[in-house]
Amino acid sequence: MQNLSLLSQTERNRIELDKQAAYTVWKVKNAKAGYEAFVELSNNISDDDDRDFFERAVSKYKVQMGVK
């Protein structure tokens, strides 16, 4: 395991986006949020590469958690 403070800002940002994706899918699965939460978060990401990374992470967690 790595010390997160040693990672670059880009890598730390990707970890945060991955966590947000997992948490949002969990909230939708447990009826704590609607599907619009994915669009809201995605629209708040200004960088196209980060937005694409977030959307791929959401897809990954949807499959893992059985959310359609």
Phi and psi restraints in degrees (range 20) as a CNS / XPLOR table:
assign (resid 1 and name C) (resid 2 and name N)
       (resid 2 and name CA) (resid 2 and name C) 1.0 -99.9 20.0 2
assign (resid 2 and name N) (resid 2 and name CA)
       (resid 2 and name C) (resid 3 and name N) 1.0 155.9 20.0 2
assign (resid 2 and name C) (resid 3 and name N)
       (resid 3 and name CA) (resid 3 and name C) 1.0 -78.1 20.0 2
assign (resid 3 and name N) (resid 3 and name CA)
       (resid 3 and name C) (resid 4 and name N) 1.0 117.9 20.0 2
assign (resid 3 and name C) (resid 4 and name N)
       (resid 4 and name CA) (resid 4 and name C) 1.0 -62.9 20.0 2
assign (resid 4 and name N) (resid 4 and name CA)
       (resid 4 and name C) (resid 5 and name N) 1.0 -26.3 20.0 2
assign (resid 4 and name C) (resid 5 and name N)
       (resid 5 and name CA) (resid 5 and name C) 1.0 -69.2 20.0 2
assign (resid 5 and name N) (resid 5 and name CA)
       (resid 5 and name C) (resid 6 and name N) 1.0 -17.2 20.0 2
assign (resid 5 and name C) (resid 6 and name N)
       (resid 6 and name CA) (resid 6 and name C) 1.0 -85.1 20.0 2
assign (resid 6 and name N) (resid 6 and name CA)
       (resid 6 and name C) (resid 7 and name N) 1.0 -10.5 20.0 2
assign (resid 6 and name C) (resid 7 and name N)
       (resid 7 and name CA) (resid 7 and name C) 1.0 -77.8 20.0 2
assign (resid 7 and name N) (resid 7 and name CA)
       (resid 7 and name C) (resid 8 and name N) 1.0 158.8 20.0 2
assign (resid 7 and name C) (resid 8 and name N)
       (resid 8 and name CA) (resid 8 and name C) 1.0 -71.2 20.0 2
assign (resid 8 and name N) (resid 8 and name CA)
       (resid 8 and name C) (resid 9 and name N) 1.0 163.3 20.0 2
assign (resid 8 and name C) (resid 9 and name N)
       (resid 9 and name CA) (resid 9 and name C) 1.0 -59.6 20.0 2
assign (resid 9 and name N) (resid 9 and name CA)
       (resid 9 and name C) (resid 10 and name N) 1.0 -38.1 20.0 2
assign (resid 9 and name C) (resid 10 and name N)
       (resid 10 and name CA) (resid 10 and name C) 1.0 -62.7 20.0 2
assign (resid 10 and name N) (resid 10 and name CA)
       (resid 10 and name C) (resid 11 and name N) 1.0 -45.1 20.0 2
assign (resid 10 and name C) (resid 11 and name N)
       (resid 11 and name CA) (resid 11 and name C) 1.0 -65.9 20.0 2
assign (resid 11 and name N) (resid 11 and name CA)
       (resid 11 and name C) (resid 12 and name N) 1.0 -40.1 20.0 2
assign (resid 11 and name C) (resid 12 and name N)
       (resid 12 and name CA) (resid 12 and name C) 1.0 -64.7 20.0 2
assign (resid 12 and name N) (resid 12 and name CA)
       (resid 12 and name C) (resid 13 and name N) 1.0 -37.6 20.0 2
assign (resid 12 and name C) (resid 13 and name N)
       (resid 13 and name CA) (resid 13 and name C) 1.0 -65.4 20.0 2
assign (resid 13 and name N) (resid 13 and name CA)
       (resid 13 and name C) (resid 14 and name N) 1.0 -40.8 20.0 2
assign (resid 13 and name C) (resid 14 and name N)
       (resid 14 and name CA) (resid 14 and name C) 1.0 -63.2 20.0 2
assign (resid 14 and name N) (resid 14 and name CA)
       (resid 14 and name C) (resid 15 and name N) 1.0 -39.4 20.0 2
assign (resid 14 and name C) (resid 15 and name N)
       (resid 15 and name CA) (resid 15 and name C) 1.0 -63.3 20.0 2
assign (resid 15 and name N) (resid 15 and name CA)
       (resid 15 and name C) (resid 16 and name N) 1.0 -42.8 20.0 2
assign (resid 15 and name C) (resid 16 and name N)
       (resid 16 and name CA) (resid 16 and name C) 1.0 -64.4 20.0 2
assign (resid 16 and name N) (resid 16 and name CA)
       (resid 16 and name C) (resid 17 and name N) 1.0 -41.8 20.0 2
assign (resid 16 and name C) (resid 17 and name N)
       (resid 17 and name CA) (resid 17 and name C) 1.0 -63.4 20.0 2
assign (resid 17 and name N) (resid 17 and name CA)
       (resid 17 and name C) (resid 18 and name N) 1.0 -39.5 20.0 2
assign (resid 17 and name C) (resid 18 and name N)
       (resid 18 and name CA) (resid 18 and name C) 1.0 -63.6 20.0 2
assign (resid 18 and name N) (resid 18 and name CA)
       (resid 18 and name C) (resid 19 and name N) 1.0 -42.7 20.0 2
assign (resid 18 and name C) (resid 19 and name N)
       (resid 19 and name CA) (resid 19 and name C) 1.0 -63.6 20.0 2
assign (resid 19 and name N) (resid 19 and name CA)
       (resid 19 and name C) (resid 20 and name N) 1.0 -42.3 20.0 2
assign (resid 19 and name C) (resid 20 and name N)
       (resid 20 and name CA) (resid 20 and name C) 1.0 -63.4 20.0 2
assign (resid 20 and name N) (resid 20 and name CA)
       (resid 20 and name C) (resid 21 and name N) 1.0 -39.7 20.0 2
assign (resid 20 and name C) (resid 21 and name N)
       (resid 21 and name CA) (resid 21 and name C) 1.0 -63.3 20.0 2
assign (resid 21 and name N) (resid 21 and name CA)
       (resid 21 and name C) (resid 22 and name N) 1.0 -47.0 20.0 2
assign (resid 21 and name C) (resid 22 and name N)
       (resid 22 and name CA) (resid 22 and name C) 1.0 -62.0 20.0 2
assign (resid 22 and name N) (resid 22 and name CA)
       (resid 22 and name C) (resid 23 and name N) 1.0 -44.6 20.0 2
assign (resid 22 and name C) (resid 23 and name N)
       (resid 23 and name CA) (resid 23 and name C) 1.0 -65.9 20.0 2
assign (resid 23 and name N) (resid 23 and name CA)
       (resid 23 and name C) (resid 24 and name N) 1.0 -40.0 20.0 2
assign (resid 23 and name C) (resid 24 and name N)
       (resid 24 and name CA) (resid 24 and name C) 1.0 -66.7 20.0 2
assign (resid 24 and name N) (resid 24 and name CA)
       (resid 24 and name C) (resid 25 and name N) 1.0 -41.4 20.0 2
assign (resid 24 and name C) (resid 25 and name N)
       (resid 25 and name CA) (resid 25 and name C) 1.0 -63.1 20.0 2
assign (resid 25 and name N) (resid 25 and name CA)
       (resid 25 and name C) (resid 26 and name N) 1.0 -41.1 20.0 2
assign (resid 25 and name C) (resid 26 and name N)
       (resid 26 and name CA) (resid 26 and name C) 1.0 -60.8 20.0 2
assign (resid 26 and name N) (resid 26 and name CA)
       (resid 26 and name C) (resid 27 and name N) 1.0 -43.2 20.0 2
assign (resid 26 and name C) (resid 27 and name N)
       (resid 27 and name CA) (resid 27 and name C) 1.0 -62.7 20.0 2
assign (resid 27 and name N) (resid 27 and name CA)
       (resid 27 and name C) (resid 28 and name N) 1.0 -41.8 20.0 2
assign (resid 27 and name C) (resid 28 and name N)
       (resid 28 and name CA) (resid 28 and name C) 1.0 -65.6 20.0 2
assign (resid 28 and name N) (resid 28 and name CA)
       (resid 28 and name C) (resid 29 and name N) 1.0 -43.3 20.0 2
assign (resid 28 and name C) (resid 29 and name N)
       (resid 29 and name CA) (resid 29 and name C) 1.0 -60.2 20.0 2
assign (resid 29 and name N) (resid 29 and name CA)
       (resid 29 and name C) (resid 30 and name N) 1.0 -37.1 20.0 2
assign (resid 29 and name C) (resid 30 and name N)
       (resid 30 and name CA) (resid 30 and name C) 1.0 -97.4 20.0 2
assign (resid 30 and name N) (resid 30 and name CA)
       (resid 30 and name C) (resid 31 and name N) 1.0 18.1 20.0 2
assign (resid 30 and name C) (resid 31 and name N)
       (resid 31 and name CA) (resid 31 and name C) 1.0 57.1 20.0 2
assign (resid 31 and name N) (resid 31 and name CA)
       (resid 31 and name C) (resid 32 and name N) 1.0 32.1 20.0 2
assign (resid 31 and name C) (resid 32 and name N)
       (resid 32 and name CA) (resid 32 and name C) 1.0 -94.2 20.0 2
assign (resid 32 and name N) (resid 32 and name CA)
       (resid 32 and name C) (resid 33 and name N) 1.0 -12.6 20.0 2
assign (resid 32 and name C) (resid 33 and name N)
       (resid 33 and name CA) (resid 33 and name C) 1.0 -153.5 20.0 2
assign (resid 33 and name N) (resid 33 and name CA)
       (resid 33 and name C) (resid 34 and name N) 1.0 157.8 20.0 2
assign (resid 33 and name C) (resid 34 and name N)
       (resid 34 and name CA) (resid 34 and name C) 1.0 -95.7 20.0 2
assign (resid 34 and name N) (resid 34 and name CA)
       (resid 34 and name C) (resid 35 and name N) 1.0 175.5 20.0 2
assign (resid 34 and name C) (resid 35 and name N)
       (resid 35 and name CA) (resid 35 and name C) 1.0 -63.3 20.0 2
assign (resid 35 and name N) (resid 35 and name CA)
       (resid 35 and name C) (resid 36 and name N) 1.0 -20.1 20.0 2
assign (resid 35 and name C) (resid 36 and name N)
       (resid 36 and name CA) (resid 36 and name C) 1.0 -65.2 20.0 2
assign (resid 36 and name N) (resid 36 and name CA)
       (resid 36 and name C) (resid 37 and name N) 1.0 -18.0 20.0 2
assign (resid 36 and name C) (resid 37 and name N)
       (resid 37 and name CA) (resid 37 and name C) 1.0 -60.9 20.0 2
assign (resid 37 and name N) (resid 37 and name CA)
       (resid 37 and name C) (resid 38 and name N) 1.0 -34.7 20.0 2
assign (resid 37 and name C) (resid 38 and name N)
       (resid 38 and name CA) (resid 38 and name C) 1.0 -64.2 20.0 2
assign (resid 38 and name N) (resid 38 and name CA)
       (resid 38 and name C) (resid 39 and name N) 1.0 -44.2 20.0 2
assign (resid 38 and name C) (resid 39 and name N)
       (resid 39 and name CA) (resid 39 and name C) 1.0 -67.6 20.0 2
assign (resid 39 and name N) (resid 39 and name CA)
       (resid 39 and name C) (resid 40 and name N) 1.0 -42.6 20.0 2
assign (resid 39 and name C) (resid 40 and name N)
       (resid 40 and name CA) (resid 40 and name C) 1.0 -58.8 20.0 2
assign (resid 40 and name N) (resid 40 and name CA)
       (resid 40 and name C) (resid 41 and name N) 1.0 -49.6 20.0 2
assign (resid 40 and name C) (resid 41 and name N)
       (resid 41 and name CA) (resid 41 and name C) 1.0 -64.4 20.0 2
assign (resid 41 and name N) (resid 41 and name CA)
       (resid 41 and name C) (resid 42 and name N) 1.0 -43.1 20.0 2
assign (resid 41 and name C) (resid 42 and name N)
       (resid 42 and name CA) (resid 42 and name C) 1.0 -61.7 20.0 2
assign (resid 42 and name N) (resid 42 and name CA)
       (resid 42 and name C) (resid 43 and name N) 1.0 -40.5 20.0 2
assign (resid 42 and name C) (resid 43 and name N)
       (resid 43 and name CA) (resid 43 and name C) 1.0 -68.2 20.0 2
assign (resid 43 and name N) (resid 43 and name CA)
       (resid 43 and name C) (resid 44 and name N) 1.0 -22.9 20.0 2
assign (resid 43 and name C) (resid 44 and name N)
       (resid 44 and name CA) (resid 44 and name C) 1.0 -82.3 20.0 2
assign (resid 44 and name N) (resid 44 and name CA)
       (resid 44 and name C) (resid 45 and name N) 1.0 -6.9 20.0 2
assign (resid 44 and name C) (resid 45 and name N)
       (resid 45 and name CA) (resid 45 and name C) 1.0 -93.7 20.0 2
assign (resid 45 and name N) (resid 45 and name CA)
       (resid 45 and name C) (resid 46 and name N) 1.0 117.1 20.0 2
assign (resid 45 and name C) (resid 46 and name N)
       (resid 46 and name CA) (resid 46 and name C) 1.0 -81.7 20.0 2
assign (resid 46 and name N) (resid 46 and name CA)
       (resid 46 and name C) (resid 47 and name N) 1.0 -32.8 20.0 2
assign (resid 46 and name C) (resid 47 and name N)
       (resid 47 and name CA) (resid 47 and name C) 1.0 -81.1 20.0 2
assign (resid 47 and name N) (resid 47 and name CA)
       (resid 47 and name C) (resid 48 and name N) 1.0 128.4 20.0 2
assign (resid 47 and name C) (resid 48 and name N)
       (resid 48 and name CA) (resid 48 and name C) 1.0 -62.2 20.0 2
assign (resid 48 and name N) (resid 48 and name CA)
       (resid 48 and name C) (resid 49 and name N) 1.0 -40.3 20.0 2
assign (resid 48 and name C) (resid 49 and name N)
       (resid 49 and name CA) (resid 49 and name C) 1.0 -65.2 20.0 2
assign (resid 49 and name N) (resid 49 and name CA)
       (resid 49 and name C) (resid 50 and name N) 1.0 -40.9 20.0 2
assign (resid 49 and name C) (resid 50 and name N)
       (resid 50 and name CA) (resid 50 and name C) 1.0 -66.4 20.0 2
assign (resid 50 and name N) (resid 50 and name CA)
       (resid 50 and name C) (resid 51 and name N) 1.0 -39.0 20.0 2
assign (resid 50 and name C) (resid 51 and name N)
       (resid 51 and name CA) (resid 51 and name C) 1.0 -63.7 20.0 2
assign (resid 51 and name N) (resid 51 and name CA)
       (resid 51 and name C) (resid 52 and name N) 1.0 -42.8 20.0 2
assign (resid 51 and name C) (resid 52 and name N)
       (resid 52 and name CA) (resid 52 and name C) 1.0 -63.5 20.0 2
assign (resid 52 and name N) (resid 52 and name CA)
       (resid 52 and name C) (resid 53 and name N) 1.0 -42.3 20.0 2
assign (resid 52 and name C) (resid 53 and name N)
       (resid 53 and name CA) (resid 53 and name C) 1.0 -60.3 20.0 2
assign (resid 53 and name N) (resid 53 and name CA)
       (resid 53 and name C) (resid 54 and name N) 1.0 -45.4 20.0 2
assign (resid 53 and name C) (resid 54 and name N)
       (resid 54 and name CA) (resid 54 and name C) 1.0 -60.6 20.0 2
assign (resid 54 and name N) (resid 54 and name CA)
       (resid 54 and name C) (resid 55 and name N) 1.0 -45.4 20.0 2
assign (resid 54 and name C) (resid 55 and name N)
       (resid 55 and name CA) (resid 55 and name C) 1.0 -64.7 20.0 2
assign (resid 55 and name N) (resid 55 and name CA)
       (resid 55 and name C) (resid 56 and name N) 1.0 -37.5 20.0 2
assign (resid 55 and name C) (resid 56 and name N)
       (resid 56 and name CA) (resid 56 and name C) 1.0 -66.3 20.0 2
assign (resid 56 and name N) (resid 56 and name CA)
       (resid 56 and name C) (resid 57 and name N) 1.0 -38.8 20.0 2
assign (resid 56 and name C) (resid 57 and name N)
       (resid 57 and name CA) (resid 57 and name C) 1.0 -65.5 20.0 2
assign (resid 57 and name N) (resid 57 and name CA)
       (resid 57 and name C) (resid 58 and name N) 1.0 -40.9 20.0 2
assign (resid 57 and name C) (resid 58 and name N)
       (resid 58 and name CA) (resid 58 and name C) 1.0 -60.3 20.0 2
assign (resid 58 and name N) (resid 58 and name CA)
       (resid 58 and name C) (resid 59 and name N) 1.0 -46.0 20.0 2
assign (resid 58 and name C) (resid 59 and name N)
       (resid 59 and name CA) (resid 59 and name C) 1.0 -59.7 20.0 2
assign (resid 59 and name N) (resid 59 and name CA)
       (resid 59 and name C) (resid 60 and name N) 1.0 -42.9 20.0 2
assign (resid 59 and name C) (resid 60 and name N)
       (resid 60 and name CA) (resid 60 and name C) 1.0 -60.9 20.0 2
assign (resid 60 and name N) (resid 60 and name CA)
       (resid 60 and name C) (resid 61 and name N) 1.0 -46.9 20.0 2
assign (resid 60 and name C) (resid 61 and name N)
       (resid 61 and name CA) (resid 61 and name C) 1.0 -73.0 20.0 2
assign (resid 61 and name N) (resid 61 and name CA)
       (resid 61 and name C) (resid 62 and name N) 1.0 -29.8 20.0 2
assign (resid 61 and name C) (resid 62 and name N)
       (resid 62 and name CA) (resid 62 and name C) 1.0 -60.3 20.0 2
assign (resid 62 and name N) (resid 62 and name CA)
       (resid 62 and name C) (resid 63 and name N) 1.0 -43.4 20.0 2
assign (resid 62 and name C) (resid 63 and name N)
       (resid 63 and name CA) (resid 63 and name C) 1.0 -65.6 20.0 2
assign (resid 63 and name N) (resid 63 and name CA)
       (resid 63 and name C) (resid 64 and name N) 1.0 -47.0 20.0 2
assign (resid 63 and name C) (resid 64 and name N)
       (resid 64 and name CA) (resid 64 and name C) 1.0 -62.0 20.0 2
assign (resid 64 and name N) (resid 64 and name CA)
       (resid 64 and name C) (resid 65 and name N) 1.0 -37.6 20.0 2
assign (resid 64 and name C) (resid 65 and name N)
       (resid 65 and name CA) (resid 65 and name C) 1.0 -96.9 20.0 2
assign (resid 65 and name N) (resid 65 and name CA)
       (resid 65 and name C) (resid 66 and name N) 1.0 -1.8 20.0 2
assign (resid 65 and name C) (resid 66 and name N)
       (resid 66 and name CA) (resid 66 and name C) 1.0 72.4 20.0 2
assign (resid 66 and name N) (resid 66 and name CA)
       (resid 66 and name C) (resid 67 and name N) 1.0 33.5 20.0 2
assign (resid 66 and name C) (resid 67 and name N)
       (resid 67 and name CA) (resid 67 and name C) 1.0 -99.7 20.0 2
assign (resid 67 and name N) (resid 67 and name CA)
       (resid 67 and name C) (resid 68 and name N) 1.0 134.3 20.0 2
